[in-house]
Amino acid sequence: MKIHTTIQKWGNSLAIRITGPLKTIPHFTANMPVEIEVNEEGLTIHPLSKKRKLLFNEAQILKGLTAENAHADEIVDIHYREFKNHE
């Protein structure tokens, strides 16, 4: 679907009103969070997808973690050539 409209001034910003079929077909609602992608050709507006629920929380992932099984005992020496300003 294509529609012709005008970009209008809204305070110090520019705005495009989403009216009629434009608001019902993509199921836009007031106060809906959206993602706007801008490229050379223009912009695209997508509803933000709902956050995916993670399988584990941080406490579950870290449960049972020790210095030994996290390999914290393996300290690496940095060679002087790894620094940008070495002589």
Residue pairs with C-beta under 8 A, 6 or more apart in sequence:
1 21
1 22
1 25
3 21
3 22
5 16
5 17
7 14
7 15
7 16
8 14
8 15
8 16
8 17
9 15
18 28
22 28
23 29
26 47
27 47
28 34
28 47
32 47
33 47
33 48
34 45
34 46
34 47
34 48
35 45
35 46
35 47
35 48
36 43
36 44
36 45
37 43
37 44
37 45
37 46
67 73
80 86
